[in-house]
Amino acid sequence: MSENILQSSKATLQRGAIHADGQLTVTATDVTFVPFNQQFGLGPYSFSRGSIANACASTAKAGGLLPISTDAIKISLDDGEVYEFILANTAQWLQTLNS
């Protein structure tokens, strides 16, 4: 990714009860998640920031059901795809994604 990075940090992708640790990166035009272990089949994912329908606060869930933390965000795309990430500084991430 040669474009200037606006924000990047370690994050955990949450898909139901399945989690994958990796690096979440936002540039002016794209959002990318690259898992540390790509053998699980959870990424890498990349999508245009223009395709984001909504980015909001969410909850981290144990077993995909029980809320255990509010340190999470949910990104919904125009095509109906939804990505949930557990990470620090959620307010800052939401500000970047919604700007």
N, CA, C and O atoms as CSV, one atom per row, in Angstrom:
chain,resi,resn,atom,element,x,y,z
A,1,MET,N,N,0.851,-1.160,0.000
A,1,MET,CA,C,0.000,0.000,0.000
A,1,MET,C,C,0.902,1.229,0.000
A,1,MET,O,O,1.568,1.512,0.996
A,2,SER,N,N,0.926,1.951,-1.099
A,2,SER,CA,C,1.822,3.087,-1.220
A,2,SER,C,C,1.151,4.395,-0.824
A,2,SER,O,O,1.827,5.416,-0.697
A,3,GLU,N,N,-0.153,4.386,-0.628
A,3,GLU,CA,C,-0.890,5.576,-0.258
A,3,GLU,C,C,-0.605,5.930,1.204
A,3,GLU,O,O,-0.282,5.055,2.006
A,4,ASN,N,N,-0.726,7.220,1.546
A,4,ASN,CA,C,-0.491,7.649,2.922
A,4,ASN,C,C,-1.488,7.000,3.876
A,4,ASN,O,O,-2.694,7.000,3.628
A,5,ILE,N,N,-0.979,6.458,4.945
A,5,ILE,CA,C,-1.798,5.780,5.949
A,5,ILE,C,C,-2.354,6.815,6.923
A,5,ILE,O,O,-1.598,7.594,7.503
A,6,LEU,N,N,-3.670,6.822,7.100
A,6,LEU,CA,C,-4.313,7.720,8.056
A,6,LEU,C,C,-4.321,7.124,9.456
A,6,LEU,O,O,-4.148,7.834,10.447
A,7,GLN,N,N,-4.526,5.807,9.527
A,7,GLN,CA,C,-4.564,5.122,10.818
A,7,GLN,C,C,-4.277,3.646,10.601
A,7,GLN,O,O,-4.699,3.061,9.604
A,8,SER,N,N,-3.557,3.052,11.540
A,8,SER,CA,C,-3.235,1.635,11.453
A,8,SER,C,C,-2.952,1.106,12.855
A,8,SER,O,O,-2.307,1.774,13.663
A,9,SER,N,N,-3.438,-0.090,13.133
A,9,SER,CA,C,-3.145,-0.721,14.422
A,9,SER,C,C,-3.486,-2.201,14.365
A,9,SER,O,O,-4.115,-2.685,13.425
A,10,LYS,N,N,-3.054,-2.893,15.393
A,10,LYS,CA,C,-3.435,-4.295,15.536
A,10,LYS,C,C,-4.923,-4.338,15.871
A,10,LYS,O,O,-5.428,-3.501,16.619
A,11,ALA,N,N,-5.609,-5.313,15.315
A,11,ALA,CA,C,-7.044,-5.458,15.543
A,11,ALA,C,C,-7.406,-6.931,15.451
A,11,ALA,O,O,-6.643,-7.739,14.920
A,12,THR,N,N,-8.560,-7.265,15.966
A,12,THR,CA,C,-9.077,-8.623,15.868
A,12,THR,C,C,-10.366,-8.588,15.066
A,12,THR,O,O,-11.329,-7.923,15.446
A,13,LEU,N,N,-10.375,-9.307,13.957
A,13,LEU,CA,C,-11.593,-9.456,13.167
A,13,LEU,C,C,-12.489,-10.459,13.875
A,13,LEU,O,O,-12.032,-11.532,14.269
A,14,GLN,N,N,-13.750,-10.121,14.038
A,14,GLN,CA,C,-14.701,-10.998,14.717
A,14,GLN,C,C,-15.785,-11.397,13.723
A,14,GLN,O,O,-16.516,-10.548,13.213
A,15,ARG,N,N,-15.882,-12.696,13.453
A,15,ARG,CA,C,-16.936,-13.246,12.585
A,15,ARG,C,C,-17.669,-14.305,13.390
A,15,ARG,O,O,-17.269,-15.469,13.394
A,16,GLY,N,N,-18.739,-13.911,14.071
A,16,GLY,CA,C,-19.429,-14.839,14.959
A,16,GLY,C,C,-18.501,-15.257,16.082
A,16,GLY,O,O,-17.946,-14.406,16.777
A,17,ALA,N,N,-18.326,-16.554,16.268
A,17,ALA,CA,C,-17.453,-17.068,17.325
A,17,ALA,C,C,-15.996,-17.143,16.885
A,17,ALA,O,O,-15.126,-17.473,17.690
A,18,ILE,N,N,-15.721,-16.845,15.630
A,18,ILE,CA,C,-14.364,-16.959,15.089
A,18,ILE,C,C,-13.678,-15.597,15.123
A,18,ILE,O,O,-14.278,-14.579,14.775
A,19,HIS,N,N,-12.413,-15.590,15.546
A,19,HIS,CA,C,-11.623,-14.369,15.618
A,19,HIS,C,C,-10.304,-14.563,14.884
A,19,HIS,O,O,-9.769,-15.670,14.831
A,20,ALA,N,N,-9.783,-13.471,14.316
A,20,ALA,CA,C,-8.468,-13.496,13.675
A,20,ALA,C,C,-7.748,-12.199,13.998
A,20,ALA,O,O,-8.267,-11.116,13.731
A,21,ASP,N,N,-6.553,-12.302,14.571
A,21,ASP,CA,C,-5.732,-11.134,14.862
A,21,ASP,C,C,-4.996,-10.703,13.608
A,21,ASP,O,O,-4.588,-11.531,12.794
A,22,GLY,N,N,-4.828,-9.380,13.463
A,22,GLY,CA,C,-4.120,-8.880,12.296
A,22,GLY,C,C,-3.899,-7.385,12.372
A,22,GLY,O,O,-3.953,-6.791,13.448
A,23,GLN,N,N,-3.650,-6.778,11.214
A,23,GLN,CA,C,-3.371,-5.351,11.105
A,23,GLN,C,C,-4.489,-4.687,10.312
A,23,GLN,O,O,-4.757,-5.068,9.172
A,24,LEU,N,N,-5.145,-3.690,10.916
A,24,LEU,CA,C,-6.188,-2.915,10.254
A,24,LEU,C,C,-5.596,-1.575,9.852
A,24,LEU,O,O,-4.986,-0.889,10.672
A,25,THR,N,N,-5.774,-1.200,8.587
A,25,THR,CA,C,-5.176,0.020,8.059
A,25,THR,C,C,-6.212,0.807,7.271
A,25,THR,O,O,-6.996,0.240,6.510
A,26,VAL,N,N,-6.203,2.133,7.465
A,26,VAL,CA,C,-7.090,3.024,6.720
A,26,VAL,C,C,-6.244,4.062,5.994
A,26,VAL,O,O,-5.378,4.706,6.586
A,27,THR,N,N,-6.513,4.212,4.690
A,27,THR,CA,C,-5.914,5.285,3.899
A,27,THR,C,C,-7.046,6.225,3.485
A,27,THR,O,O,-8.190,6.034,3.899
A,28,ALA,N,N,-6.743,7.219,2.686
A,28,ALA,CA,C,-7.775,8.151,2.233
A,28,ALA,C,C,-8.852,7.443,1.424
A,28,ALA,O,O,-9.995,7.901,1.387
A,29,THR,N,N,-8.507,6.331,0.772
A,29,THR,CA,C,-9.458,5.675,-0.131
A,29,THR,C,C,-9.835,4.250,0.252
A,29,THR,O,O,-10.865,3.759,-0.209
A,30,ASP,N,N,-9.040,3.564,1.078
A,30,ASP,CA,C,-9.257,2.140,1.323
A,30,ASP,C,C,-9.145,1.760,2.794
A,30,ASP,O,O,-8.519,2.457,3.592
A,31,VAL,N,N,-9.769,0.635,3.127
A,31,VAL,CA,C,-9.626,-0.018,4.431
A,31,VAL,C,C,-9.115,-1.423,4.151
A,31,VAL,O,O,-9.661,-2.129,3.303
A,32,THR,N,N,-8.067,-1.830,4.865
A,32,THR,CA,C,-7.470,-3.145,4.643
A,32,THR,C,C,-7.251,-3.843,5.977
A,32,THR,O,O,-6.793,-3.228,6.940
A,33,PHE,N,N,-7.580,-5.130,6.029
A,33,PHE,CA,C,-7.267,-5.972,7.179
A,33,PHE,C,C,-6.443,-7.148,6.680
A,33,PHE,O,O,-6.873,-7.892,5.798
A,34,VAL,N,N,-5.247,-7.309,7.257
A,34,VAL,CA,C,-4.368,-8.423,6.899
A,34,VAL,C,C,-4.150,-9.258,8.160
A,34,VAL,O,O,-3.534,-8.781,9.113
A,35,PRO,N,N,-4.647,-10.497,8.180
A,35,PRO,CA,C,-4.476,-11.343,9.364
A,35,PRO,C,C,-3.028,-11.793,9.512
A,35,PRO,O,O,-2.314,-11.960,8.524
A,36,PHE,N,N,-2.607,-11.985,10.750
A,36,PHE,CA,C,-1.253,-12.479,10.987
A,36,PHE,C,C,-1.118,-13.920,10.512
A,36,PHE,O,O,-0.061,-14.312,10.019
A,37,ASN,N,N,-2.176,-14.709,10.654
A,37,ASN,CA,C,-2.174,-16.094,10.186
A,37,ASN,C,C,-3.222,-16.217,9.084
A,37,ASN,O,O,-4.419,-16.276,9.367
A,38,GLN,N,N,-2.781,-16.255,7.843
A,38,GLN,CA,C,-3.706,-16.281,6.717
A,38,GLN,C,C,-4.215,-17.682,6.398
A,38,GLN,O,O,-5.012,-17.843,5.474
A,39,GLN,N,N,-3.778,-18.697,7.137
A,39,GLN,CA,C,-4.217,-20.066,6.889
A,39,GLN,C,C,-5.646,-20.322,7.365
A,39,GLN,O,O,-6.255,-21.314,6.966
A,40,PHE,N,N,-6.192,-19.446,8.211
A,40,PHE,CA,C,-7.557,-19.629,8.710
A,40,PHE,C,C,-8.610,-19.217,7.690
A,40,PHE,O,O,-9.779,-19.573,7.838
A,41,GLY,N,N,-8.223,-18.481,6.670
A,41,GLY,CA,C,-9.166,-18.045,5.651
A,41,GLY,C,C,-9.973,-16.818,6.023
A,41,GLY,O,O,-10.975,-16.520,5.373
A,42,LEU,N,N,-9.559,-16.100,7.055
A,42,LEU,CA,C,-10.232,-14.862,7.443
A,42,LEU,C,C,-9.410,-13.669,6.981
A,42,LEU,O,O,-8.816,-12.964,7.796
A,43,GLY,N,N,-9.378,-13.449,5.698
A,43,GLY,CA,C,-8.639,-12.323,5.143
A,43,GLY,C,C,-7.459,-12.788,4.343
A,43,GLY,O,O,-7.163,-13.983,4.300
A,44,PRO,N,N,-6.783,-11.870,3.713
A,44,PRO,CA,C,-6.935,-10.426,3.890
A,44,PRO,C,C,-8.205,-9.885,3.230
A,44,PRO,O,O,-8.727,-10.457,2.273
A,45,TYR,N,N,-8.683,-8.760,3.778
A,45,TYR,CA,C,-9.845,-8.067,3.238
A,45,TYR,C,C,-9.450,-6.643,2.898
A,45,TYR,O,O,-8.647,-6.028,3.599
A,46,SER,N,N,-10.013,-6.125,1.824
A,46,SER,CA,C,-9.788,-4.740,1.438
A,46,SER,C,C,-11.047,-4.225,0.763
A,46,SER,O,O,-11.643,-4.909,-0.068
A,47,PHE,N,N,-11.444,-3.018,1.127
A,47,PHE,CA,C,-12.601,-2.404,0.487
A,47,PHE,C,C,-12.429,-0.891,0.462
A,47,PHE,O,O,-11.673,-0.320,1.248
A,48,SER,N,N,-13.139,-0.267,-0.447
A,48,SER,CA,C,-13.083,1.176,-0.620
A,48,SER,C,C,-13.817,1.869,0.520
A,48,SER,O,O,-14.864,1.400,0.967
A,49,ARG,N,N,-13.271,2.981,0.988
A,49,ARG,CA,C,-13.972,3.754,2.022
A,49,ARG,C,C,-15.291,4.292,1.491
A,49,ARG,O,O,-16.227,4.520,2.257
A,50,GLY,N,N,-15.365,4.496,0.176
A,50,GLY,CA,C,-16.602,4.967,-0.438
A,50,GLY,C,C,-17.722,3.950,-0.381
A,50,GLY,O,O,-18.887,4.305,-0.557
A,51,SER,N,N,-17.389,2.684,-0.136
A,51,SER,CA,C,-18.409,1.633,-0.061
A,51,SER,C,C,-18.954,1.446,1.354
A,51,SER,O,O,-19.812,0.592,1.575
A,52,ILE,N,N,-18.466,2.236,2.318
A,52,ILE,CA,C,-18.931,2.124,3.701
A,52,ILE,C,C,-20.293,2.797,3.834
A,52,ILE,O,O,-20.422,4.001,3.611
A,53,ALA,N,N,-21.301,2.022,4.194
A,53,ALA,CA,C,-22.643,2.556,4.431
A,53,ALA,C,C,-22.748,3.115,5.846
A,53,ALA,O,O,-23.427,4.114,6.081
A,54,ASN,N,N,-22.055,2.445,6.805
A,54,ASN,CA,C,-22.131,2.859,8.197
A,54,ASN,C,C,-20.940,2.296,8.963
A,54,ASN,O,O,-20.543,1.149,8.756
A,55,ALA,N,N,-20.377,3.107,9.842
A,55,ALA,CA,C,-19.345,2.655,10.777
A,55,ALA,C,C,-19.797,3.112,12.159
A,55,ALA,O,O,-20.026,4.301,12.380
A,56,CYS,N,N,-19.926,2.169,13.087
A,56,CYS,CA,C,-20.459,2.508,14.401
A,56,CYS,C,C,-19.786,1.675,15.489
A,56,CYS,O,O,-19.087,0.700,15.213
A,57,ALA,N,N,-20.019,2.089,16.732
A,57,ALA,CA,C,-19.496,1.343,17.873
A,57,ALA,C,C,-20.215,0.001,17.965
A,57,ALA,O,O,-21.371,-0.132,17.563
A,58,SER,N,N,-19.508,-0.986,18.501
A,58,SER,CA,C,-20.056,-2.331,18.632
A,58,SER,C,C,-19.526,-2.937,19.926
A,58,SER,O,O,-18.894,-2.247,20.726
A,59,THR,N,N,-19.780,-4.210,20.126
A,59,THR,CA,C,-19.267,-4.898,21.305
A,59,THR,C,C,-18.489,-6.136,20.889
A,59,THR,O,O,-18.853,-6.833,19.943
A,60,ALA,N,N,-17.409,-6.392,21.619
A,60,ALA,CA,C,-16.680,-7.648,21.442
A,60,ALA,C,C,-17.495,-8.719,22.142
A,60,ALA,O,O,-18.054,-8.479,23.212
A,61,LYS,N,N,-17.565,-9.897,21.546
A,61,LYS,CA,C,-18.413,-10.949,22.102
A,61,LYS,C,C,-17.635,-12.240,22.326
A,61,LYS,O,O,-16.858,-12.667,21.472
A,62,ALA,N,N,-17.853,-12.848,23.475
A,62,ALA,CA,C,-17.280,-14.160,23.764
A,62,ALA,C,C,-18.153,-15.206,23.092
A,62,ALA,O,O,-19.371,-15.214,23.268
A,63,GLY,N,N,-17.540,-16.074,22.334
A,63,GLY,CA,C,-18.288,-17.114,21.647
A,63,GLY,C,C,-19.243,-16.574,20.605
A,63,GLY,O,O,-20.134,-17.289,20.146
A,64,GLY,N,N,-19.064,-15.307,20.225
A,64,GLY,CA,C,-19.934,-14.693,19.246
A,64,GLY,C,C,-21.282,-14.263,19.796
A,64,GLY,O,O,-22.124,-13.763,19.050
A,65,LEU,N,N,-21.503,-14.455,21.117
A,65,LEU,CA,C,-22.819,-14.163,21.699
A,65,LEU,C,C,-22.801,-13.207,22.880
A,65,LEU,O,O,-23.566,-12.243,22.911
A,66,LEU,N,N,-21.936,-13.465,23.851
A,66,LEU,CA,C,-21.955,-12.714,25.101
A,66,LEU,C,C,-21.063,-11.479,25.027
A,66,LEU,O,O,-19.852,-11.606,24.846
A,67,PRO,N,N,-21.647,-10.274,25.166
A,67,PRO,CA,C,-20.837,-9.056,25.126
A,67,PRO,C,C,-19.841,-9.030,26.280
A,67,PRO,O,O,-20.213,-9.229,27.437
A,68,ILE,N,N,-18.570,-8.784,25.957
A,68,ILE,CA,C,-17.542,-8.742,26.998
A,68,ILE,C,C,-16.780,-7.421,27.012
A,68,ILE,O,O,-16.064,-7.136,27.973
A,69,SER,N,N,-16.920,-6.604,25.957
A,69,SER,CA,C,-16.184,-5.349,25.888
A,69,SER,C,C,-16.852,-4.425,24.880
A,69,SER,O,O,-17.483,-4.878,23.924
A,70,THR,N,N,-16.706,-3.125,25.106
A,70,THR,CA,C,-17.215,-2.147,24.144
A,70,THR,C,C,-16.118,-1.651,23.213
A,70,THR,O,O,-16.332,-0.706,22.454
A,71,ASP,N,N,-14.957,-2.271,23.262
A,71,ASP,CA,C,-13.829,-1.868,22.416
A,71,ASP,C,C,-13.924,-2.531,21.050
A,71,ASP,O,O,-13.071,-3.338,20.680
A,72,ALA,N,N,-14.971,-2.183,20.300
A,72,ALA,CA,C,-15.167,-2.790,18.987
A,72,ALA,C,C,-15.905,-1.816,18.076
A,72,ALA,O,O,-16.617,-0.925,18.538
A,73,ILE,N,N,-15.719,-2.007,16.776
A,73,ILE,CA,C,-16.445,-1.228,15.781
A,73,ILE,C,C,-17.064,-2.180,14.763
A,73,ILE,O,O,-16.576,-3.289,14.542
A,74,LYS,N,N,-18.146,-1.721,14.154
A,74,LYS,CA,C,-18.802,-2.493,13.099
A,74,LYS,C,C,-18.847,-1.625,11.853
A,74,LYS,O,O,-19.315,-0.487,11.894
A,75,ILE,N,N,-18.354,-2.170,10.738
A,75,ILE,CA,C,-18.364,-1.471,9.458
A,75,ILE,C,C,-19.316,-2.218,8.532
A,75,ILE,O,O,-19.103,-3.389,8.217
A,76,SER,N,N,-20.365,-1.528,8.100
A,76,SER,CA,C,-21.334,-2.101,7.162
A,76,SER,C,C,-21.099,-1.480,5.792
A,76,SER,O,O,-20.954,-0.264,5.667
A,77,LEU,N,N,-21.062,-2.324,4.770
A,77,LEU,CA,C,-20.832,-1.848,3.412
A,77,LEU,C,C,-22.141,-1.746,2.641
A,77,LEU,O,O,-23.156,-2.319,3.037
A,78,ASP,N,N,-22.104,-1.012,1.541
A,78,ASP,CA,C,-23.281,-0.843,0.687
A,78,ASP,C,C,-23.833,-2.169,0.186
A,78,ASP,O,O,-25.039,-2.294,-0.031
A,79,ASP,N,N,-22.963,-3.165,-0.001
A,79,ASP,CA,C,-23.403,-4.460,-0.539
A,79,ASP,C,C,-23.945,-5.407,0.537
A,79,ASP,O,O,-24.269,-6.557,0.243
A,80,GLY,N,N,-24.045,-4.927,1.787
A,80,GLY,CA,C,-24.573,-5.738,2.876
A,80,GLY,C,C,-23.519,-6.477,3.683
A,80,GLY,O,O,-23.834,-7.041,4.731
A,81,GLU,N,N,-22.288,-6.488,3.223
A,81,GLU,CA,C,-21.197,-7.139,3.961
A,81,GLU,C,C,-20.938,-6.365,5.258
A,81,GLU,O,O,-20.994,-5.136,5.274
A,82,VAL,N,N,-20.654,-7.090,6.340
A,82,VAL,CA,C,-20.406,-6.464,7.641
A,82,VAL,C,C,-19.098,-6.994,8.204
A,82,VAL,O,O,-18.839,-8.198,8.176
A,83,TYR,N,N,-18.272,-6.082,8.718
A,83,TYR,CA,C,-17.006,-6.434,9.357
A,83,TYR,C,C,-17.021,-5.874,10.770
A,83,TYR,O,O,-17.358,-4.708,10.976
A,84,GLU,N,N,-16.654,-6.707,11.749
A,84,GLU,CA,C,-16.543,-6.255,13.130
A,84,GLU,C,C,-15.102,-6.436,13.590
A,84,GLU,O,O,-14.500,-7.493,13.399
A,85,PHE,N,N,-14.562,-5.385,14.202
A,85,PHE,CA,C,-13.181,-5.405,14.662
A,85,PHE,C,C,-13.120,-5.023,16.133
A,85,PHE,O,O,-13.773,-4.074,16.567
A,86,ILE,N,N,-12.331,-5.768,16.892
A,86,ILE,CA,C,-12.037,-5.447,18.281
A,86,ILE,C,C,-10.699,-4.723,18.272
A,86,ILE,O,O,-9.706,-5.245,17.766
A,87,LEU,N,N,-10.678,-3.501,18.841
A,87,LEU,CA,C,-9.448,-2.703,18.826
A,87,LEU,C,C,-9.523,-1.597,19.859
A,87,LEU,O,O,-10.589,-1.326,20.411
A,88,ALA,N,N,-8.405,-0.967,20.119
A,88,ALA,CA,C,-8.345,0.148,21.062
A,88,ALA,C,C,-8.705,1.443,20.334
A,88,ALA,O,O,-8.667,1.505,19.105
A,89,ASN,N,N,-9.048,2.453,21.089
A,89,ASN,CA,C,-9.326,3.788,20.553
A,89,ASN,C,C,-10.464,3.786,19.537
A,89,ASN,O,O,-10.329,4.337,18.444
A,90,THR,N,N,-11.575,3.170,19.897
A,90,THR,CA,C,-12.687,3.047,18.948
A,90,THR,C,C,-13.217,4.405,18.488
A,90,THR,O,O,-13.566,4.559,17.317
A,91,ALA,N,N,-13.286,5.387,19.380
A,91,ALA,CA,C,-13.793,6.708,18.996
A,91,ALA,C,C,-12.920,7.332,17.914
A,91,ALA,O,O,-13.431,7.930,16.967
A,92,GLN,N,N,-11.610,7.193,18.055
A,92,GLN,CA,C,-10.690,7.733,17.054
A,92,GLN,C,C,-10.855,7.007,15.716
A,92,GLN,O,O,-10.839,7.643,14.663
A,93,TRP,N,N,-11.010,5.692,15.751
A,93,TRP,CA,C,-11.229,4.919,14.526
A,93,TRP,C,C,-12.519,5.346,13.842
A,93,TRP,O,O,-12.543,5.523,12.624
A,94,LEU,N,N,-13.586,5.513,14.607
A,94,LEU,CA,C,-14.863,5.916,14.021
A,94,LEU,C,C,-14.782,7.315,13.424
A,94,LEU,O,O,-15.373,7.581,12.377
A,95,GLN,N,N,-14.057,8.201,14.080
A,95,GLN,CA,C,-13.876,9.548,13.537
A,95,GLN,C,C,-13.157,9.481,12.192
A,95,GLN,O,O,-13.551,10.165,11.247
A,96,THR,N,N,-12.111,8.668,12.097
A,96,THR,CA,C,-11.372,8.522,10.839
A,96,THR,C,C,-12.251,7.899,9.761
A,96,THR,O,O,-12.283,8.385,8.631
A,97,LEU,N,N,-12.960,6.834,10.097
A,97,LEU,CA,C,-13.783,6.135,9.104
A,97,LEU,C,C,-14.969,6.965,8.634
A,97,LEU,O,O,-15.384,6.848,7.480
A,98,ASN,N,N,-15.517,7.794,9.501
A,98,ASN,CA,C,-16.700,8.579,9.150
A,98,ASN,C,C,-16.372,9.965,8.612
A,98,ASN,O,O,-17.277,10.762,8.367
A,99,SER,N,N,-15.095,10.260,8.427
A,99,SER,CA,C,-14.724,11.589,7.906
A,99,SER,C,C,-14.618,11.585,6.401
A,99,SER,O,O,-14.316,12.617,5.801
